[in-house]
Amino acid sequence: MIFYTILLIFTSLLLFILSLIHIYWAFGGLWPGDSKQDLIDKVFGKGNQFPSPISCIFVASSLLIFSLLPILWMNQKSEWINPQILIWVRICMAFVSFIFFIRGVLGYLPFLTKHWKPIFVHYTKRIYNPLCLFLGFAFLMMIILG
């Protein structure tokens, strides 16, 4: 049971941090790049135009909402959560799991990676894909164990 609680908290915290990074990018932050083009190469893999601040805020908002799902799920036995809401939380968690699994798997497909910058392929295979697969697995485990 302690593993389950740690998984819920860690997943929620990780998604919250990813949300903050997207907000940072929306306001012009360059990390992990040294310039705008370097950031584009490392985070998006192709092109020369960074997504709009509205796009970054949209992704940040989505990640923030995703980060709240484990917290709601962790408190499912509380009196203040309606059981009908938990059905929707479970559906949302399944959807989020699916999104992260798809993103995690697609980054390993050679017909996609051949169109990306080498630095992005490096980050995708070593960081982004494993992170997405972990998140997909974490949400799936929450549903199964919860």
Rosetta constraint file for C-alpha pairs under 8 A:
AtomPair CA 1 CA 5 HARMONIC 6.42 0.50
AtomPair CA 2 CA 6 HARMONIC 6.14 0.50
AtomPair CA 3 CA 7 HARMONIC 6.03 0.50
AtomPair CA 4 CA 8 HARMONIC 6.26 0.50
AtomPair CA 4 CA 142 HARMONIC 7.41 0.50
AtomPair CA 4 CA 145 HARMONIC 7.67 0.50
AtomPair CA 5 CA 9 HARMONIC 6.23 0.50
AtomPair CA 5 CA 74 HARMONIC 7.45 0.50
AtomPair CA 6 CA 10 HARMONIC 5.82 0.50
AtomPair CA 7 CA 11 HARMONIC 5.91 0.50
AtomPair CA 7 CA 138 HARMONIC 6.87 0.50
AtomPair CA 8 CA 12 HARMONIC 6.15 0.50
AtomPair CA 8 CA 70 HARMONIC 5.32 0.50
AtomPair CA 8 CA 71 HARMONIC 7.00 0.50
AtomPair CA 8 CA 74 HARMONIC 6.98 0.50
AtomPair CA 8 CA 138 HARMONIC 7.88 0.50
AtomPair CA 8 CA 142 HARMONIC 7.30 0.50
AtomPair CA 9 CA 13 HARMONIC 6.05 0.50
AtomPair CA 9 CA 70 HARMONIC 7.24 0.50
AtomPair CA 9 CA 71 HARMONIC 7.36 0.50
AtomPair CA 10 CA 14 HARMONIC 5.98 0.50
AtomPair CA 11 CA 15 HARMONIC 6.21 0.50
AtomPair CA 11 CA 67 HARMONIC 7.10 0.50
AtomPair CA 11 CA 70 HARMONIC 7.31 0.50
AtomPair CA 11 CA 135 HARMONIC 6.90 0.50
AtomPair CA 11 CA 138 HARMONIC 7.05 0.50
AtomPair CA 12 CA 16 HARMONIC 6.18 0.50
AtomPair CA 12 CA 66 HARMONIC 7.63 0.50
AtomPair CA 12 CA 67 HARMONIC 4.30 0.50
AtomPair CA 12 CA 68 HARMONIC 6.52 0.50
AtomPair CA 12 CA 69 HARMONIC 7.66 0.50
AtomPair CA 12 CA 70 HARMONIC 6.00 0.50
AtomPair CA 12 CA 71 HARMONIC 7.02 0.50
AtomPair CA 13 CA 17 HARMONIC 6.22 0.50
AtomPair CA 13 CA 67 HARMONIC 6.90 0.50
AtomPair CA 14 CA 18 HARMONIC 6.27 0.50
AtomPair CA 14 CA 67 HARMONIC 7.75 0.50
AtomPair CA 15 CA 19 HARMONIC 6.12 0.50
AtomPair CA 15 CA 63 HARMONIC 5.71 0.50
AtomPair CA 15 CA 64 HARMONIC 6.60 0.50
AtomPair CA 15 CA 66 HARMONIC 6.91 0.50
AtomPair CA 15 CA 67 HARMONIC 5.10 0.50
AtomPair CA 16 CA 20 HARMONIC 6.36 0.50
AtomPair CA 16 CA 63 HARMONIC 6.70 0.50
AtomPair CA 16 CA 64 HARMONIC 5.58 0.50
AtomPair CA 16 CA 67 HARMONIC 5.70 0.50
AtomPair CA 17 CA 21 HARMONIC 6.35 0.50
AtomPair CA 18 CA 22 HARMONIC 6.44 0.50
AtomPair CA 18 CA 60 HARMONIC 7.38 0.50
AtomPair CA 18 CA 63 HARMONIC 6.97 0.50
AtomPair CA 19 CA 23 HARMONIC 6.39 0.50
AtomPair CA 19 CA 59 HARMONIC 7.31 0.50
AtomPair CA 19 CA 60 HARMONIC 4.21 0.50
AtomPair CA 19 CA 61 HARMONIC 6.86 0.50
AtomPair CA 19 CA 62 HARMONIC 7.89 0.50
AtomPair CA 19 CA 63 HARMONIC 5.27 0.50
AtomPair CA 19 CA 64 HARMONIC 5.71 0.50
AtomPair CA 20 CA 24 HARMONIC 6.14 0.50
AtomPair CA 20 CA 60 HARMONIC 6.78 0.50
AtomPair CA 21 CA 25 HARMONIC 6.31 0.50
AtomPair CA 21 CA 60 HARMONIC 7.81 0.50
AtomPair CA 22 CA 26 HARMONIC 6.18 0.50
AtomPair CA 22 CA 56 HARMONIC 5.44 0.50
AtomPair CA 22 CA 57 HARMONIC 6.72 0.50
AtomPair CA 22 CA 59 HARMONIC 6.89 0.50
AtomPair CA 22 CA 60 HARMONIC 5.23 0.50
AtomPair CA 23 CA 27 HARMONIC 6.51 0.50
AtomPair CA 23 CA 56 HARMONIC 6.40 0.50
AtomPair CA 23 CA 57 HARMONIC 5.90 0.50
AtomPair CA 23 CA 60 HARMONIC 6.01 0.50
AtomPair CA 24 CA 28 HARMONIC 6.63 0.50
AtomPair CA 24 CA 29 HARMONIC 5.22 0.50
AtomPair CA 25 CA 29 HARMONIC 4.53 0.50
AtomPair CA 25 CA 30 HARMONIC 6.61 0.50
AtomPair CA 25 CA 53 HARMONIC 7.46 0.50
AtomPair CA 25 CA 56 HARMONIC 6.75 0.50
AtomPair CA 26 CA 52 HARMONIC 7.18 0.50
AtomPair CA 26 CA 53 HARMONIC 4.18 0.50
AtomPair CA 26 CA 54 HARMONIC 7.20 0.50
AtomPair CA 26 CA 55 HARMONIC 7.90 0.50
AtomPair CA 26 CA 56 HARMONIC 5.20 0.50
AtomPair CA 26 CA 57 HARMONIC 6.30 0.50
AtomPair CA 27 CA 53 HARMONIC 6.81 0.50
AtomPair CA 30 CA 34 HARMONIC 6.36 0.50
AtomPair CA 30 CA 35 HARMONIC 6.28 0.50
AtomPair CA 30 CA 36 HARMONIC 6.27 0.50
AtomPair CA 30 CA 39 HARMONIC 6.04 0.50
AtomPair CA 31 CA 39 HARMONIC 6.90 0.50
AtomPair CA 32 CA 39 HARMONIC 6.32 0.50
AtomPair CA 32 CA 42 HARMONIC 7.51 0.50
AtomPair CA 33 CA 37 HARMONIC 7.86 0.50
AtomPair CA 33 CA 38 HARMONIC 4.94 0.50
AtomPair CA 33 CA 39 HARMONIC 4.12 0.50
AtomPair CA 33 CA 40 HARMONIC 7.88 0.50
AtomPair CA 33 CA 42 HARMONIC 6.90 0.50
AtomPair CA 34 CA 38 HARMONIC 5.91 0.50
AtomPair CA 34 CA 39 HARMONIC 6.83 0.50
AtomPair CA 35 CA 39 HARMONIC 6.14 0.50
AtomPair CA 36 CA 40 HARMONIC 6.23 0.50
AtomPair CA 36 CA 50 HARMONIC 7.42 0.50
AtomPair CA 37 CA 41 HARMONIC 6.10 0.50
AtomPair CA 37 CA 48 HARMONIC 6.21 0.50
AtomPair CA 37 CA 49 HARMONIC 7.83 0.50
AtomPair CA 38 CA 42 HARMONIC 6.15 0.50
AtomPair CA 39 CA 43 HARMONIC 5.85 0.50
AtomPair CA 39 CA 44 HARMONIC 7.82 0.50
AtomPair CA 40 CA 44 HARMONIC 5.18 0.50
AtomPair CA 40 CA 45 HARMONIC 6.38 0.50
AtomPair CA 40 CA 46 HARMONIC 6.88 0.50
AtomPair CA 40 CA 47 HARMONIC 7.22 0.50
AtomPair CA 40 CA 48 HARMONIC 6.71 0.50
AtomPair CA 40 CA 49 HARMONIC 7.28 0.50
AtomPair CA 40 CA 50 HARMONIC 6.15 0.50
AtomPair CA 41 CA 45 HARMONIC 4.59 0.50
AtomPair CA 41 CA 46 HARMONIC 5.89 0.50
AtomPair CA 41 CA 47 HARMONIC 7.69 0.50
AtomPair CA 41 CA 117 HARMONIC 6.18 0.50
AtomPair CA 41 CA 119 HARMONIC 6.78 0.50
AtomPair CA 41 CA 120 HARMONIC 6.04 0.50
AtomPair CA 42 CA 117 HARMONIC 7.89 0.50
AtomPair CA 42 CA 119 HARMONIC 5.82 0.50
AtomPair CA 42 CA 120 HARMONIC 4.70 0.50
AtomPair CA 42 CA 123 HARMONIC 7.03 0.50
AtomPair CA 43 CA 120 HARMONIC 6.37 0.50
AtomPair CA 44 CA 120 HARMONIC 6.92 0.50
AtomPair CA 45 CA 116 HARMONIC 4.78 0.50
AtomPair CA 45 CA 117 HARMONIC 5.00 0.50
AtomPair CA 45 CA 118 HARMONIC 7.85 0.50
AtomPair CA 45 CA 119 HARMONIC 7.54 0.50
AtomPair CA 45 CA 120 HARMONIC 4.83 0.50
AtomPair CA 45 CA 121 HARMONIC 7.31 0.50
AtomPair CA 46 CA 115 HARMONIC 7.53 0.50
AtomPair CA 46 CA 116 HARMONIC 5.50 0.50
AtomPair CA 46 CA 117 HARMONIC 6.01 0.50
AtomPair CA 51 CA 55 HARMONIC 6.05 0.50
AtomPair CA 51 CA 56 HARMONIC 6.83 0.50
AtomPair CA 52 CA 56 HARMONIC 6.50 0.50
AtomPair CA 53 CA 57 HARMONIC 6.09 0.50
AtomPair CA 54 CA 58 HARMONIC 6.06 0.50
AtomPair CA 55 CA 59 HARMONIC 6.31 0.50
AtomPair CA 56 CA 60 HARMONIC 6.04 0.50
AtomPair CA 57 CA 61 HARMONIC 5.94 0.50
AtomPair CA 58 CA 62 HARMONIC 6.20 0.50
AtomPair CA 59 CA 63 HARMONIC 6.14 0.50
AtomPair CA 60 CA 64 HARMONIC 6.07 0.50
AtomPair CA 61 CA 65 HARMONIC 6.19 0.50
AtomPair CA 62 CA 66 HARMONIC 6.11 0.50
AtomPair CA 63 CA 67 HARMONIC 6.06 0.50
AtomPair CA 64 CA 68 HARMONIC 6.57 0.50
AtomPair CA 65 CA 69 HARMONIC 6.82 0.50
AtomPair CA 66 CA 70 HARMONIC 7.79 0.50
AtomPair CA 66 CA 93 HARMONIC 7.91 0.50
AtomPair CA 66 CA 96 HARMONIC 7.27 0.50
AtomPair CA 67 CA 71 HARMONIC 7.45 0.50
AtomPair CA 68 CA 72 HARMONIC 6.29 0.50
AtomPair CA 69 CA 73 HARMONIC 6.06 0.50
AtomPair CA 69 CA 89 HARMONIC 6.50 0.50
AtomPair CA 69 CA 92 HARMONIC 7.89 0.50
AtomPair CA 69 CA 93 HARMONIC 6.86 0.50
AtomPair CA 70 CA 74 HARMONIC 5.91 0.50
AtomPair CA 70 CA 139 HARMONIC 7.96 0.50
AtomPair CA 70 CA 142 HARMONIC 7.70 0.50
AtomPair CA 71 CA 75 HARMONIC 6.42 0.50
AtomPair CA 72 CA 76 HARMONIC 6.29 0.50
AtomPair CA 72 CA 89 HARMONIC 7.61 0.50
AtomPair CA 73 CA 86 HARMONIC 7.33 0.50
AtomPair CA 73 CA 89 HARMONIC 7.21 0.50
AtomPair CA 73 CA 142 HARMONIC 7.94 0.50
AtomPair CA 73 CA 146 HARMONIC 7.60 0.50
AtomPair CA 75 CA 81 HARMONIC 7.62 0.50
AtomPair CA 76 CA 81 HARMONIC 6.39 0.50
AtomPair CA 76 CA 83 HARMONIC 7.82 0.50
AtomPair CA 76 CA 86 HARMONIC 6.97 0.50
AtomPair CA 77 CA 81 HARMONIC 7.53 0.50
AtomPair CA 81 CA 85 HARMONIC 7.01 0.50
AtomPair CA 81 CA 86 HARMONIC 7.53 0.50
AtomPair CA 82 CA 86 HARMONIC 6.84 0.50
AtomPair CA 83 CA 87 HARMONIC 6.88 0.50
AtomPair CA 84 CA 88 HARMONIC 7.00 0.50
AtomPair CA 85 CA 89 HARMONIC 6.22 0.50
AtomPair CA 86 CA 90 HARMONIC 6.03 0.50
AtomPair CA 87 CA 91 HARMONIC 6.32 0.50
AtomPair CA 88 CA 92 HARMONIC 6.04 0.50
AtomPair CA 89 CA 93 HARMONIC 6.04 0.50
AtomPair CA 90 CA 94 HARMONIC 6.21 0.50
AtomPair CA 90 CA 143 HARMONIC 6.59 0.50
AtomPair CA 91 CA 95 HARMONIC 6.24 0.50
AtomPair CA 92 CA 96 HARMONIC 6.08 0.50
AtomPair CA 93 CA 97 HARMONIC 6.00 0.50
AtomPair CA 93 CA 139 HARMONIC 5.93 0.50
AtomPair CA 93 CA 140 HARMONIC 7.51 0.50
AtomPair CA 93 CA 143 HARMONIC 7.29 0.50
AtomPair CA 94 CA 98 HARMONIC 6.19 0.50
AtomPair CA 94 CA 139 HARMONIC 6.97 0.50
AtomPair CA 94 CA 140 HARMONIC 6.66 0.50
AtomPair CA 94 CA 143 HARMONIC 7.49 0.50
AtomPair CA 95 CA 99 HARMONIC 6.26 0.50
AtomPair CA 96 CA 100 HARMONIC 6.26 0.50
AtomPair CA 96 CA 136 HARMONIC 7.04 0.50
AtomPair CA 96 CA 139 HARMONIC 7.26 0.50
AtomPair CA 97 CA 101 HARMONIC 6.11 0.50
AtomPair CA 97 CA 135 HARMONIC 6.87 0.50
AtomPair CA 97 CA 136 HARMONIC 4.02 0.50
AtomPair CA 97 CA 137 HARMONIC 6.78 0.50
AtomPair CA 97 CA 138 HARMONIC 7.71 0.50
AtomPair CA 97 CA 139 HARMONIC 5.31 0.50
AtomPair CA 97 CA 140 HARMONIC 5.99 0.50
AtomPair CA 98 CA 102 HARMONIC 6.10 0.50
AtomPair CA 98 CA 136 HARMONIC 6.44 0.50
AtomPair CA 99 CA 103 HARMONIC 6.24 0.50
AtomPair CA 99 CA 136 HARMONIC 7.35 0.50
AtomPair CA 100 CA 104 HARMONIC 5.95 0.50
AtomPair CA 100 CA 132 HARMONIC 4.87 0.50
AtomPair CA 100 CA 133 HARMONIC 6.13 0.50
AtomPair CA 100 CA 135 HARMONIC 6.27 0.50
AtomPair CA 100 CA 136 HARMONIC 4.78 0.50
AtomPair CA 101 CA 105 HARMONIC 6.12 0.50
AtomPair CA 101 CA 132 HARMONIC 6.34 0.50
AtomPair CA 101 CA 133 HARMONIC 5.28 0.50
AtomPair CA 101 CA 135 HARMONIC 7.84 0.50
AtomPair CA 101 CA 136 HARMONIC 5.00 0.50
AtomPair CA 101 CA 137 HARMONIC 7.56 0.50
AtomPair CA 102 CA 106 HARMONIC 5.98 0.50
AtomPair CA 103 CA 107 HARMONIC 6.48 0.50
AtomPair CA 103 CA 129 HARMONIC 6.94 0.50
AtomPair CA 103 CA 132 HARMONIC 6.43 0.50
AtomPair CA 103 CA 133 HARMONIC 7.84 0.50
AtomPair CA 104 CA 108 HARMONIC 7.48 0.50
AtomPair CA 104 CA 128 HARMONIC 7.21 0.50
AtomPair CA 104 CA 129 HARMONIC 4.16 0.50
AtomPair CA 104 CA 130 HARMONIC 6.52 0.50
AtomPair CA 104 CA 131 HARMONIC 7.51 0.50
AtomPair CA 104 CA 132 HARMONIC 4.88 0.50
AtomPair CA 104 CA 133 HARMONIC 5.01 0.50
AtomPair CA 105 CA 109 HARMONIC 7.19 0.50
AtomPair CA 105 CA 129 HARMONIC 6.91 0.50
AtomPair CA 105 CA 133 HARMONIC 7.53 0.50
AtomPair CA 106 CA 112 HARMONIC 7.47 0.50
AtomPair CA 107 CA 112 HARMONIC 7.17 0.50
AtomPair CA 107 CA 113 HARMONIC 6.75 0.50
AtomPair CA 107 CA 121 HARMONIC 7.90 0.50
AtomPair CA 107 CA 124 HARMONIC 6.28 0.50
AtomPair CA 107 CA 125 HARMONIC 6.81 0.50
AtomPair CA 107 CA 129 HARMONIC 6.12 0.50
AtomPair CA 108 CA 113 HARMONIC 7.25 0.50
AtomPair CA 108 CA 125 HARMONIC 6.69 0.50
AtomPair CA 108 CA 129 HARMONIC 7.60 0.50
AtomPair CA 109 CA 113 HARMONIC 6.39 0.50
AtomPair CA 110 CA 114 HARMONIC 6.05 0.50
AtomPair CA 111 CA 115 HARMONIC 7.66 0.50
AtomPair CA 112 CA 116 HARMONIC 7.39 0.50
AtomPair CA 113 CA 121 HARMONIC 6.27 0.50
AtomPair CA 116 CA 120 HARMONIC 6.50 0.50
AtomPair CA 116 CA 121 HARMONIC 6.46 0.50
AtomPair CA 117 CA 121 HARMONIC 6.42 0.50
AtomPair CA 118 CA 122 HARMONIC 6.17 0.50
AtomPair CA 119 CA 123 HARMONIC 6.29 0.50
AtomPair CA 120 CA 124 HARMONIC 5.81 0.50
AtomPair CA 121 CA 125 HARMONIC 6.04 0.50
AtomPair CA 122 CA 126 HARMONIC 6.14 0.50
AtomPair CA 123 CA 127 HARMONIC 5.29 0.50
AtomPair CA 123 CA 128 HARMONIC 6.30 0.50
AtomPair CA 124 CA 128 HARMONIC 4.56 0.50
AtomPair CA 124 CA 129 HARMONIC 5.49 0.50
AtomPair CA 125 CA 129 HARMONIC 5.64 0.50
AtomPair CA 125 CA 130 HARMONIC 7.20 0.50
AtomPair CA 126 CA 130 HARMONIC 6.71 0.50
AtomPair CA 127 CA 131 HARMONIC 5.99 0.50
AtomPair CA 128 CA 132 HARMONIC 6.10 0.50
AtomPair CA 129 CA 133 HARMONIC 6.04 0.50
AtomPair CA 130 CA 134 HARMONIC 5.99 0.50
AtomPair CA 131 CA 135 HARMONIC 6.23 0.50
AtomPair CA 132 CA 136 HARMONIC 6.08 0.50
AtomPair CA 133 CA 137 HARMONIC 6.00 0.50
AtomPair CA 134 CA 138 HARMONIC 5.91 0.50
AtomPair CA 135 CA 139 HARMONIC 6.19 0.50
AtomPair CA 136 CA 140 HARMONIC 6.24 0.50
AtomPair CA 137 CA 141 HARMONIC 6.04 0.50
AtomPair CA 138 CA 142 HARMONIC 6.17 0.50
AtomPair CA 139 CA 143 HARMONIC 6.36 0.50
AtomPair CA 140 CA 144 HARMONIC 6.27 0.50
AtomPair CA 141 CA 145 HARMONIC 5.77 0.50
AtomPair CA 141 CA 146 HARMONIC 7.87 0.50
AtomPair CA 142 CA 146 HARMONIC 5.41 0.50
